[in-house]
Amino acid sequence: MTRVFNFSAGPATLPEPVLRQAADEMLDWRGSGMSVMEMSHRGKEFIAIHAEAEQLLRELMGVPANYKVLFLQGGAIGENAIVPMNMLRGRSSADYIDTGEWSKKSIKEAKKYCKVNVAASSEEGGYVRVPKQDTWKLDKDAAYVHICSNETIGGVEYHWTPDTGEVPLVADMSSNFISRPIDVSRYGLIYAGTQKNVGPAGVTIVIVRDDLIGQALPITPSAFDYKIQADNDSMFNTPPTYTIYMAGLVFNWIKAQGGLNAIEANNRKKAAVLYDHLETTSFFYNPVAREDRSLMNVPFKLRDESLDDAFLKGAQARGMVQLKGHRSVGGMRASIYNAMPIEGVVALVDYMKEFEASHG
Ligand SMILES: *Cc1c(COP(=O)(O)O)cnc(C)c1O
Protein backbone atom coordinates (compact mmCIF):
# COMPACT_ATOMS: atom_id res chain seq x y z
CA MET A 1 0.00 0.00 0.00
CA THR A 2 1.19 3.50 -0.77
CA ARG A 3 -0.61 6.58 0.42
CA VAL A 4 -0.19 9.79 -1.53
CA PHE A 5 0.20 13.31 -0.16
CA ASN A 6 -3.31 14.54 -0.89
CA PHE A 7 -3.55 18.34 -1.17
CA SER A 8 -7.29 18.32 -1.92
CA ALA A 9 -9.32 21.28 -0.67
CA GLY A 10 -12.09 18.93 0.42
CA PRO A 11 -13.03 16.22 1.01
CA ALA A 12 -9.47 16.18 2.25
CA THR A 13 -6.74 14.06 3.75
CA LEU A 14 -7.41 12.49 7.16
CA PRO A 15 -4.93 11.49 9.87
CA GLU A 16 -3.62 8.02 9.12
CA PRO A 17 -3.99 6.78 12.74
CA VAL A 18 -7.67 7.75 12.59
CA LEU A 19 -8.20 5.76 9.39
CA ARG A 20 -6.42 2.78 10.93
CA GLN A 21 -8.56 2.91 14.04
CA ALA A 22 -11.71 3.17 11.91
CA ALA A 23 -10.53 0.16 9.91
CA ASP A 24 -9.90 -1.84 13.10
CA GLU A 25 -13.35 -0.98 14.39
CA MET A 26 -15.15 -1.37 11.07
CA LEU A 27 -16.81 -4.77 11.60
CA ASP A 28 -17.17 -4.75 15.36
CA TRP A 29 -17.20 -1.49 17.27
CA ARG A 30 -15.76 -2.26 20.71
CA GLY A 31 -17.50 -5.56 21.23
CA SER A 32 -20.91 -4.38 20.06
CA GLY A 33 -20.83 -6.89 17.18
CA MET A 34 -21.76 -4.09 14.76
CA SER A 35 -20.18 -1.46 12.61
CA VAL A 36 -20.97 2.10 13.70
CA MET A 37 -22.73 2.42 10.33
CA GLU A 38 -25.20 -0.24 11.37
CA MET A 39 -26.14 1.21 14.75
CA SER A 40 -29.45 2.78 15.61
CA HIS A 41 -28.91 6.45 16.32
CA ARG A 42 -31.15 5.95 19.35
CA GLY A 43 -29.14 3.02 20.73
CA LYS A 44 -26.85 3.42 23.74
CA GLU A 45 -23.69 2.79 21.70
CA PHE A 46 -24.28 5.58 19.25
CA ILE A 47 -25.61 7.96 21.88
CA ALA A 48 -22.28 7.49 23.68
CA ILE A 49 -20.31 8.10 20.45
CA HIS A 50 -22.28 11.27 19.77
CA ALA A 51 -21.94 12.58 23.31
CA GLU A 52 -18.19 11.94 23.32
CA ALA A 53 -17.69 13.75 20.00
CA GLU A 54 -19.56 16.78 21.31
CA GLN A 55 -17.71 16.71 24.63
CA LEU A 56 -14.30 16.50 22.94
CA LEU A 57 -15.12 19.39 20.62
CA ARG A 58 -16.31 21.52 23.55
CA GLU A 59 -13.09 20.74 25.37
CA LEU A 60 -10.80 21.42 22.39
CA MET A 61 -12.44 24.74 21.51
CA GLY A 62 -13.37 25.79 25.04
CA VAL A 63 -17.01 26.20 23.99
CA PRO A 64 -18.84 28.13 26.76
CA ALA A 65 -21.80 26.42 28.46
CA ASN A 66 -24.30 28.89 26.96
CA TYR A 67 -23.50 27.68 23.42
CA LYS A 68 -25.20 24.76 21.68
CA VAL A 69 -23.11 22.40 19.55
CA LEU A 70 -25.18 20.89 16.75
CA PHE A 71 -24.29 18.18 14.22
CA LEU A 72 -26.53 18.87 11.23
CA GLN A 73 -26.77 18.22 7.50
CA GLY A 74 -26.95 20.49 4.48
CA GLY A 75 -23.32 21.62 4.43
CA ALA A 76 -22.01 25.16 4.63
CA ILE A 77 -23.89 25.91 1.42
CA GLY A 78 -27.08 24.85 3.18
CA GLU A 79 -26.16 27.18 6.05
CA ASN A 80 -26.12 30.08 3.61
CA ALA A 81 -29.93 29.83 3.75
CA ILE A 82 -30.32 28.26 7.19
CA VAL A 83 -28.42 31.09 8.89
CA PRO A 84 -30.74 33.91 7.77
CA MET A 85 -33.81 31.72 8.40
CA ASN A 86 -32.73 31.29 12.01
CA MET A 87 -30.82 34.45 12.76
CA LEU A 88 -32.94 37.31 11.42
CA ARG A 89 -35.01 37.27 14.64
CA GLY A 90 -37.53 39.80 13.44
CA ARG A 91 -34.94 42.04 11.76
CA SER A 92 -34.95 42.69 8.04
CA SER A 93 -31.29 42.97 7.08
CA ALA A 94 -27.88 41.48 7.71
CA ASP A 95 -24.32 42.71 7.11
CA TYR A 96 -21.93 40.61 5.02
CA ILE A 97 -18.21 41.03 4.47
CA ASP A 98 -17.18 39.99 0.97
CA THR A 99 -13.72 38.43 0.80
CA GLY A 100 -14.07 36.02 -2.11
CA GLU A 101 -15.90 33.15 -3.74
CA TRP A 102 -17.44 31.69 -0.58
CA SER A 103 -18.59 35.06 0.76
CA LYS A 104 -20.16 35.79 -2.61
CA LYS A 105 -22.13 32.55 -2.45
CA SER A 106 -23.31 33.34 1.08
CA ILE A 107 -24.42 36.83 0.01
CA LYS A 108 -26.30 35.58 -3.03
CA GLU A 109 -28.24 33.02 -1.02
CA ALA A 110 -29.00 35.34 1.92
CA LYS A 111 -30.62 37.78 -0.50
CA LYS A 112 -33.47 35.30 -0.88
CA TYR A 113 -34.37 35.85 2.78
CA CYS A 114 -33.37 39.38 3.73
CA LYS A 115 -31.84 42.65 2.72
CA VAL A 116 -28.09 42.21 2.50
CA ASN A 117 -25.73 45.06 3.23
CA VAL A 118 -22.25 44.31 1.89
CA ALA A 119 -20.44 46.25 4.60
CA ALA A 120 -16.99 45.77 3.04
CA SER A 121 -15.53 44.00 0.04
CA SER A 122 -12.06 43.21 -1.23
CA GLU A 123 -13.32 42.50 -4.74
CA GLU A 124 -11.39 45.45 -6.09
CA GLY A 125 -7.85 44.19 -6.48
CA GLY A 126 -9.04 40.61 -6.92
CA TYR A 127 -9.82 39.37 -3.40
CA VAL A 128 -6.27 39.30 -2.13
CA ARG A 129 -6.88 40.71 1.35
CA VAL A 130 -9.31 41.03 4.26
CA PRO A 131 -10.72 44.56 4.38
CA LYS A 132 -9.52 46.35 7.53
CA GLN A 133 -12.27 46.68 10.10
CA ASP A 134 -12.10 50.50 10.13
CA THR A 135 -13.40 50.48 6.52
CA TRP A 136 -16.47 48.35 7.34
CA LYS A 137 -19.81 50.15 7.03
CA LEU A 138 -21.72 48.20 9.65
CA ASP A 139 -25.40 48.77 10.35
CA LYS A 140 -26.21 48.77 14.06
CA ASP A 141 -29.69 47.37 13.30
CA ALA A 142 -28.36 44.41 11.30
CA ALA A 143 -29.47 40.97 12.52
CA TYR A 144 -25.87 39.75 12.35
CA VAL A 145 -22.52 40.29 10.61
CA HIS A 146 -21.39 37.40 8.41
CA ILE A 147 -17.78 36.63 7.53
CA CYS A 148 -15.97 33.75 5.87
CA SER A 149 -13.00 33.24 8.20
CA ASN A 150 -10.97 31.45 5.55
CA GLU A 151 -11.58 31.76 1.82
CA THR A 152 -10.75 28.25 0.67
CA ILE A 153 -10.39 29.20 -2.99
CA GLY A 154 -8.60 32.54 -2.70
CA GLY A 155 -6.40 31.54 0.25
CA VAL A 156 -7.33 34.61 2.33
CA GLU A 157 -7.74 34.17 6.10
CA TYR A 158 -8.71 36.40 9.03
CA HIS A 159 -5.89 36.37 11.57
CA TRP A 160 -7.96 38.57 13.90
CA THR A 161 -11.50 38.53 15.22
CA PRO A 162 -13.80 41.35 14.13
CA ASP A 163 -15.52 43.38 16.84
CA THR A 164 -19.20 43.76 15.97
CA GLY A 165 -20.39 45.04 19.34
CA GLU A 166 -23.91 43.94 20.20
CA VAL A 167 -24.56 42.57 16.71
CA PRO A 168 -23.78 38.82 16.62
CA LEU A 169 -20.79 37.78 14.53
CA VAL A 170 -21.49 34.77 12.29
CA ALA A 171 -18.59 32.92 10.67
CA ASP A 172 -18.33 30.29 7.96
CA MET A 173 -15.27 28.49 9.34
CA SER A 174 -15.50 25.47 7.06
CA SER A 175 -11.89 25.52 5.98
CA ASN A 176 -10.08 26.72 9.12
CA PHE A 177 -12.25 25.16 11.82
CA ILE A 178 -10.18 23.72 14.70
CA SER A 179 -6.95 24.74 12.97
CA ARG A 180 -6.04 26.96 15.96
CA PRO A 181 -7.56 28.15 19.24
CA ILE A 182 -10.27 30.81 18.98
CA ASP A 183 -12.39 32.65 21.53
CA VAL A 184 -15.85 31.21 20.82
CA SER A 185 -17.50 33.84 23.04
CA ARG A 186 -16.66 36.50 20.42
CA TYR A 187 -19.05 34.81 17.98
CA GLY A 188 -22.82 34.47 17.91
CA LEU A 189 -22.62 31.54 15.54
CA ILE A 190 -19.92 29.43 13.91
CA TYR A 191 -20.58 26.87 11.20
CA ALA A 192 -18.33 24.47 9.34
CA GLY A 193 -18.67 21.49 7.07
CA THR A 194 -16.69 18.47 8.25
CA GLN A 195 -14.90 17.57 5.04
CA LYS A 196 -11.98 20.03 5.37
CA ASN A 197 -10.57 19.61 8.87
CA VAL A 198 -12.91 17.30 10.77
CA GLY A 199 -13.66 14.10 8.89
CA PRO A 200 -15.59 12.75 5.94
CA ALA A 201 -18.26 14.90 4.29
CA GLY A 202 -21.76 14.78 5.68
CA VAL A 203 -21.98 16.82 8.87
CA THR A 204 -22.28 20.55 9.35
CA ILE A 205 -21.18 21.62 12.81
CA VAL A 206 -23.05 24.62 14.18
CA ILE A 207 -21.99 26.32 17.41
CA VAL A 208 -24.55 28.92 18.42
CA ARG A 209 -25.17 31.10 21.48
CA ASP A 210 -28.37 29.88 23.05
CA ASP A 211 -30.12 33.25 23.39
CA LEU A 212 -30.04 33.61 19.58
CA ILE A 213 -32.15 30.55 18.80
CA GLY A 214 -35.89 29.97 18.93
CA GLN A 215 -36.99 32.72 16.53
CA ALA A 216 -36.63 31.00 13.17
CA LEU A 217 -38.76 32.17 10.24
CA PRO A 218 -42.00 30.14 10.03
CA ILE A 219 -40.92 28.75 6.65
CA THR A 220 -37.79 27.16 8.19
CA PRO A 221 -37.76 23.37 7.70
CA SER A 222 -37.92 21.79 11.16
CA ALA A 223 -34.73 19.82 10.50
CA PHE A 224 -32.94 23.15 9.98
CA ASP A 225 -34.44 24.99 12.95
CA TYR A 226 -31.57 25.31 15.43
CA LYS A 227 -33.93 25.38 18.42
CA ILE A 228 -35.72 22.19 17.39
CA GLN A 229 -32.39 20.45 16.74
CA ALA A 230 -30.92 21.73 20.02
CA ASP A 231 -33.95 20.43 21.94
CA ASN A 232 -33.48 17.04 20.28
CA ASP A 233 -29.68 16.70 20.72
CA SER A 234 -29.29 17.07 16.91
CA MET A 235 -31.47 13.98 16.46
CA PHE A 236 -34.71 15.50 15.25
CA ASN A 237 -33.85 13.62 12.08
CA THR A 238 -31.39 10.74 11.67
CA PRO A 239 -27.93 12.28 11.90
CA PRO A 240 -24.99 11.23 9.68
CA THR A 241 -23.87 8.74 12.30
CA TYR A 242 -20.65 7.51 10.70
CA THR A 243 -19.30 11.00 10.08
CA ILE A 244 -20.02 11.95 13.68
CA TYR A 245 -18.07 8.88 14.80
CA MET A 246 -15.15 9.81 12.52
CA ALA A 247 -15.23 13.39 13.80
CA GLY A 248 -14.92 12.02 17.34
CA LEU A 249 -11.84 10.02 16.32
CA VAL A 250 -10.29 13.14 14.77
CA PHE A 251 -11.02 15.21 17.89
CA ASN A 252 -9.31 12.52 19.96
CA TRP A 253 -6.33 12.59 17.61
CA ILE A 254 -6.08 16.38 18.04
CA LYS A 255 -6.28 16.02 21.82
CA ALA A 256 -3.47 13.47 21.72
CA GLN A 257 -1.33 15.94 19.70
CA GLY A 258 -1.70 18.45 22.55
CA GLY A 259 -4.89 20.22 21.51
CA LEU A 260 -5.38 23.28 19.33
CA ASN A 261 -2.26 25.12 20.55
CA ALA A 262 -0.09 22.27 19.31
CA ILE A 263 -2.10 21.98 16.10
CA GLU A 264 -1.66 25.70 15.43
CA ALA A 265 2.09 25.54 16.01
CA ASN A 266 2.33 22.68 13.53
CA ASN A 267 0.11 24.46 11.00
CA ARG A 268 2.26 27.60 11.23
CA LYS A 269 5.40 25.56 10.69
CA LYS A 270 3.94 23.84 7.64
CA ALA A 271 2.62 27.03 6.06
CA ALA A 272 5.98 28.75 6.64
CA VAL A 273 7.80 26.06 4.67
CA LEU A 274 5.66 26.84 1.64
CA TYR A 275 5.31 30.62 1.97
CA ASP A 276 9.01 31.06 2.74
CA HIS A 277 9.82 29.25 -0.47
CA LEU A 278 7.34 31.38 -2.43
CA GLU A 279 9.20 34.47 -1.13
CA THR A 280 12.50 33.26 -2.56
CA THR A 281 11.36 32.57 -6.12
CA SER A 282 9.74 34.52 -8.93
CA PHE A 283 9.06 31.36 -10.88
CA PHE A 284 6.02 30.79 -8.62
CA TYR A 285 3.95 33.45 -6.86
CA ASN A 286 1.10 33.90 -4.41
CA PRO A 287 -0.92 37.11 -4.86
CA VAL A 288 -2.38 37.38 -1.34
CA ALA A 289 -1.37 40.20 1.04
CA ARG A 290 1.18 38.76 3.44
CA GLU A 291 -0.78 39.43 6.65
CA ASP A 292 -3.92 37.78 5.28
CA ARG A 293 -2.44 34.60 3.86
CA SER A 294 -4.24 31.39 4.72
CA LEU A 295 -2.48 28.76 6.80
CA MET A 296 -4.83 26.15 5.34
CA ASN A 297 -5.11 26.78 1.59
CA VAL A 298 -2.10 28.09 -0.29
CA PRO A 299 -2.85 29.10 -3.89
CA PHE A 300 0.14 29.70 -6.10
CA LYS A 301 0.73 30.22 -9.78
CA LEU A 302 3.53 29.53 -12.19
CA ARG A 303 4.54 32.75 -13.99
CA ASP A 304 4.56 30.68 -17.15
CA GLU A 305 1.11 29.08 -17.13
CA SER A 306 1.98 26.91 -20.13
CA LEU A 307 3.96 24.78 -17.65
CA ASP A 308 0.93 24.08 -15.41
CA ASP A 309 0.17 20.66 -16.87
CA ALA A 310 3.79 19.53 -16.72
CA PHE A 311 3.98 20.65 -13.10
CA LEU A 312 0.86 18.73 -12.14
CA LYS A 313 1.95 15.62 -14.01
CA GLY A 314 5.34 15.61 -12.28
CA ALA A 315 3.66 16.08 -8.90
CA GLN A 316 1.36 13.17 -9.56
CA ALA A 317 4.33 10.97 -10.50
CA ARG A 318 5.90 11.85 -7.13
CA GLY A 319 2.78 10.92 -5.17
CA MET A 320 1.41 14.45 -4.69
CA VAL A 321 -2.17 14.84 -5.86
CA GLN A 322 -5.00 17.37 -6.10
CA LEU A 323 -2.73 20.40 -6.54
CA LYS A 324 -4.76 21.93 -9.36
CA GLY A 325 -6.24 25.27 -8.36
CA HIS A 326 -9.97 25.91 -8.32
CA ARG A 327 -11.38 26.31 -11.82
CA SER A 328 -12.41 29.90 -11.05
CA VAL A 329 -8.85 31.07 -10.35
CA GLY A 330 -6.60 28.53 -12.10
CA GLY A 331 -3.00 27.84 -11.14
CA MET A 332 -2.22 25.61 -8.18
CA ARG A 333 -3.54 25.27 -4.67
CA ALA A 334 -2.02 23.27 -1.84
CA SER A 335 -4.50 22.60 0.94
CA ILE A 336 -2.51 21.78 4.04
CA TYR A 337 -5.14 21.10 6.68
CA ASN A 338 -4.40 19.71 10.15
CA ALA A 339 -3.96 16.17 8.84
CA MET A 340 -1.34 17.03 6.19
CA PRO A 341 2.01 15.98 7.64
CA ILE A 342 4.92 18.41 7.35
CA GLU A 343 6.69 15.79 5.22
CA GLY A 344 4.07 16.43 2.53
CA VAL A 345 4.81 20.16 2.47
CA VAL A 346 8.55 19.57 2.43
CA ALA A 347 8.15 17.11 -0.44
CA LEU A 348 6.12 19.69 -2.35
CA VAL A 349 8.71 22.43 -1.88
CA ASP A 350 11.52 20.06 -2.87
CA TYR A 351 9.60 19.27 -6.03
CA MET A 352 8.95 22.97 -6.74
CA LYS A 353 12.70 23.62 -6.51
CA GLU A 354 13.49 20.71 -8.76
CA PHE A 355 10.86 21.77 -11.30
CA GLU A 356 12.13 25.34 -11.35
CA ALA A 357 15.71 24.14 -11.83
CA SER A 358 14.72 22.07 -14.85
CA HIS A 359 12.26 24.55 -16.41
CA GLY A 360 13.38 27.96 -15.11
C1 LIG B 1 -16.09 23.87 1.28
C2 LIG B 1 -16.70 25.14 1.70
C3 LIG B 1 -18.08 25.39 1.60
C4 LIG B 1 -19.02 24.41 0.94
O1 LIG B 1 -19.38 23.37 1.74
P1 LIG B 1 -20.49 22.32 1.25
O2 LIG B 1 -20.23 21.16 2.13
O3 LIG B 1 -20.28 22.02 -0.19
O4 LIG B 1 -21.83 22.92 1.52
C5 LIG B 1 -18.56 26.60 2.04
N1 LIG B 1 -17.74 27.51 2.60
C6 LIG B 1 -16.43 27.31 2.71
C7 LIG B 1 -15.57 28.37 3.33
C8 LIG B 1 -15.86 26.12 2.27
O5 LIG B 1 -14.54 25.91 2.38
The ligand as an SDF file (V2000), in Angstrom:
LIG
                    3D

 15 15  0  0  0  0  0  0  0  0999 V2000
  -16.0890   23.8660    1.2780 C   0  0  0  0  0  0  0  0  0  0  0  0
  -16.6970   25.1420    1.7030 C   0  0  0  0  0  0  0  0  0  0  0  0
  -18.0790   25.3930    1.6030 C   0  0  0  0  0  0  0  0  0  0  0  0
  -19.0210   24.4130    0.9370 C   0  0  0  0  0  0  0  0  0  0  0  0
  -19.3830   23.3750    1.7390 O   0  0  0  0  0  0  0  0  0  0  0  0
  -20.4920   22.3200    1.2540 P   0  0  0  0  0  0  0  0  0  0  0  0
  -20.2310   21.1600    2.1310 O   0  0  0  0  0  0  0  0  0  0  0  0
  -20.2800   22.0230   -0.1900 O   0  0  0  0  0  0  0  0  0  0  0  0
  -21.8290   22.9230    1.5180 O   0  0  0  0  0  0  0  0  0  0  0  0
  -18.5630   26.5960    2.0450 C   0  0  0  0  0  0  0  0  0  0  0  0
  -17.7450   27.5110    2.6030 N   0  0  0  0  0  0  0  0  0  0  0  0
  -16.4300   27.3090    2.7140 C   0  0  0  0  0  0  0  0  0  0  0  0
  -15.5670   28.3660    3.3250 C   0  0  0  0  0  0  0  0  0  0  0  0
  -15.8630   26.1200    2.2690 C   0  0  0  0  0  0  0  0  0  0  0  0
  -14.5390   25.9140    2.3790 O   0  0  0  0  0  0  0  0  0  0  0  0
  1  2  1  0
  2  3  1  0
  2 14  2  0
  3  4  1  0
  3 10  2  0
  4  5  1  0
  5  6  1  0
  6  7  2  0
  6  8  1  0
  6  9  1  0
 10 11  1  0
 11 12  2  0
 12 13  1  0
 12 14  1  0
 14 15  1  0
M  END
$$$$
